[in-house]
Amino acid sequence: MDAALNLAAGEPVEDIEIHLLLEALYRRYHYDFRHYARASIKRRLRQARTQLGFVSLSALQDALLRDEAVVTRLLDYLTVQVSEMFRDPGYFRAIREKVVPHLRTYPSLKIWIAGCSGGEELYSFAILLHEEGLLDRTLLYATDINPAALEIAQSGVYALDRIAAFTQNHQRSGGKSSLSDYYATAYGRAVFDKRLRDKVVFSDHSLVTDAVFAECQFVSCRNVMIYFDRPLQDRAIGLFRDSLSRRGFLGLGSKETLRFSEHANAFTEFVREEKIYQRREA
């Protein structure tokens, strides 16, 4: 009876399992999800446990400690892989109309797409820069923590039934050409021109544990930090600040903001409605 009462009064068993599983994932494989928003992580782990066929999160933890293939499958649940090319067309129109004139003043450019997922945003930037005559002098960094997502991004291959939405977004973003100019079709798939990847460096990079690796004129990290807790959001924004050249630009997702960050004073709002910020001079 006393033991039952202590269990009822203590931390829920599932919460303990989640804590231990995330700690095991970090210690064994160095993937750190310990500071992701707990409600989101709990929902994804429940889904992973069910879909992967484990009776409990403890059983899932035991498997991932012993089988790296389980970790690969688990990452697909813990990282968000939902995106579109030219997602939120107003964001890309604002870059084209308001940011590009500033980017033209640099003899060379470095742009970081953080949390690039399957590469949809990367190719959106590459096409936009090509249309604006800037791609040849730009080096793009595409990073993610999920190796499977990086492989998709490097392949540039997408299901053909997604292209209609991509095309509509491209047009609404102010595209200056036809999206069909950039891909070929075969076997129900669209394969994007490999020349769009000639100036891209693909790399695994964690906003949780890794450091700054380059000075950039633009960092785009959208719909990633909504899954972080507040301290981790601040860490990521600090990385972006340190990665940007003076008066460099930062683009966030529509539901993200710098307003409550300890680094907010390092930026000014550049295009408020599209969550594009500019780093201050000092």
N, C-alpha and C positions, 0 to 999 in steps of 0.2 A: 504493500500500500504506500509506504513512504517513498519508495523508488518511483512509483507511478506518479505520485504527487510532484516529486522533484522534476520529472520529465515534463509534466504538464505545465509547470511554472517556468521552466527554462526556455532556451531558444528552440524554436521548432526544428525537428529533425531535418527537414528539407533544407532549411537555411544553413545548418551545420554541414550538410552534404555539399551544398554549393560552395561554401567557403573552402572546404577541403579539396574539392575537385579543381577549383580555380588555382589554389595554391600548388597542387600537384602539377597542373598544366604549366605553370610558370617555372617551378623548380626543375621539372624534367625536360621541358622543351623551350623554355624562355618566351612563351607566348603569355603576355600579361593582360588578363581581362579583369583583374581584381578591382579596378576602379571604374569599370563600366557601370552605367546606371543599373541598379540591382533589379528593378522590375523587368527591364528588357532582357537582362541575362537570364533571369529565372524563367521567363516565357520561352526563350530560345533553348535553354537546357531541357525543359520539359518536352519540347517538341523533338529535340535530338534523341532524348532517352526513348521516346515512343517509336520514332521512325527507325532508329538503329536497333531496336529490339531488346533493350535492357530493362530488367525488372525494377531497377532503382538507379539513382545517380551514383550511389556507392559502387554498384556493379560497373557502371560506365567508367568511373574513375579507375577502378582496378584494371579494366581493359586498356585504357589509354596509357597507363603506366608501363604496360608490357607490349603494346602493339602500336607502332607509329602510324600504321594505316588507319587506325581508329581516330587518331588526332587529325589526320588529313580530312576525314569525313566530318569530324566535329567542327572544324574551322568553317565549313560551308554553312553551318547553322549559326555560329557565333559572329560571323562577319556578314554585313549586308551587301548583297550582290544585285540589288535592283536599281537600275539606272536607265537612261535613254540618251541618245545623242542630242545635243542642244536642249537638254532638259531645262525647263524654265527659260524659254526663248528670250524674255526680256533681259535676263542676265547677260546673255551673249550679245544682244543688241547694244546694251550699255557698254560692254567692253569694246565692241566695234566702233561705236560712235564717240565714246568719251575717254576710254583708256588708251586705245591704239594711237591716237595723236601724240600721247606722251611717250609711248613705247618706241615710236618712230625716231625719237631723239637719241636713242642709244645705238652705238655702232654694232653691238651684239647683245643678245638677250638670253636670259635663263628663266625658265618658267617651271614651277614645281606643281604637279598635280598630285596632291597628297590624298591617299585613300582612293586610288584610281579604279579599284574594282575591276570589272571586265574591260575597261578601256574606252567606254563610250564618251566620257568627258575628254579624255586625251585626244581622240580623233576629232572631236568637236573643235578643240583648240587648234589642232594641226590644220584642219580645213579652213578655219577662220584666218589663221595666220597666213596660210597660202593665198587666200583671196585678198588679203591686205598687203601682200608682197613682203611679208616679214619672216616666213618660215625658213628661208635659206640662212638667215643670220640668227636663228633661235635654236637653243638646246633645251629640250624638254626632259624633265625628270618625272617619270611615272612610278609611284611607289605604292605598295600595299603590303599588308602582313600575310596575306593569303597567297601561297605559291600557285594554287590552281587558278585564282583570279588573274594573276600576272601572266600565266600561260595563255589564257584567253585573250588578254590585252595584246600580247605579243603576236598572236595569230591574226588578229583583225578580222575574225570570221564571226558573223552573226546570222541568226535565222532570218530568212527572207521575209517572213511575216511581220518582222519588226520594222522593216524599212519604210513603210508608209508613214508611220509615226515619226521616224527620224527625219524623213523628207519634209513633213509638215513643220516640224520644229525648226529645221534649217531655214525654211522660207520665212517663217515668222521672226527669226533672229536677224533678218536682214541679209541672208545669203546672196552672194553676187554671182552664183553659178548654179548648176543643177547638181544635187547630191549624187546623181547617177554618174557624174564625171569621175567620181572617186572610188567606185567599186565595180567589180564584175560579179556575175551570178553564175552559180553552178550547183546542181543537186540540192536545190532548195535553200541555198545559203548565199549570203553576200560576202565577198572577200574584198576588203579595202586595200587600196593601192599601197604596196610596201614602201613606196617613196615617202608616204606620210610618216613612216617609222624611221627613216634614215637619220633623223636628228633627235631620236628618243633614247634615253637611258632608262631601262627597266630595272627596278631594284626592290628587294624587300626592305621595308623600313617601318619601324614601330614608333608612333607618336608617344607611346607610353614609356619606352625604355631607351630609344636611340637619340642621337644628338644631331645638331645642325651639320650639313655636309656641303653646302654651297651658298653663295650669295646670289639671290634671285631678284628679278624686277617684278615678278608676279608670283603669288602663291594662291592656288585655288584648292580649297578643302571644304567641300559642301556635303552636308547631311552625314557627317561623320561624328562631329562633336556632340550631336544630340543624344548620342548613346554613352557619353562620358559623364562621370560625376563632376562636381564643380572644381575640385583640385586638379583633376586630369585635364579639364578644359583649360584651366589656367596654364598648365604645363605646355599644352599644345600651342596655345596662343603665344606663349613666350618663345617657343621654337620658331614660329612663323615670324615674329618680330625680329629675332636674331638672324633669320635667313634672308630678310629683305634688305635691299639697298635703301639708302635714304630716298624717301618719296616713292618707294616701291608700293605695290598694290596687293591687297589681300581680299579674296572673295570667299564668302561663307554661304551656307544654305539659307533658304528663306525663313527657316524657323530658328536660326542661330543669330547670336548677337555678341558684341563685345561689351555691352552696356555694364555688365556686372563683373567684368574681369579686372583683376589687379593690373593688367597691362593696357587697359582701355586708353590711358593717357598717352600711350605711344602712337595712337592712330587718330586720324580725323575721318569723319564720314565723307566719302567721295561721291557715291551714288547711293543715297540712303535707302531708297525703295528696293534696290537690288542687292543690298548687303555687301557693297564694295567699299573697302576702306583704303586709306593711304597712310603709310608710315610718316610720322613727323620728321622734320629735318634733324632735330636733336634727339 
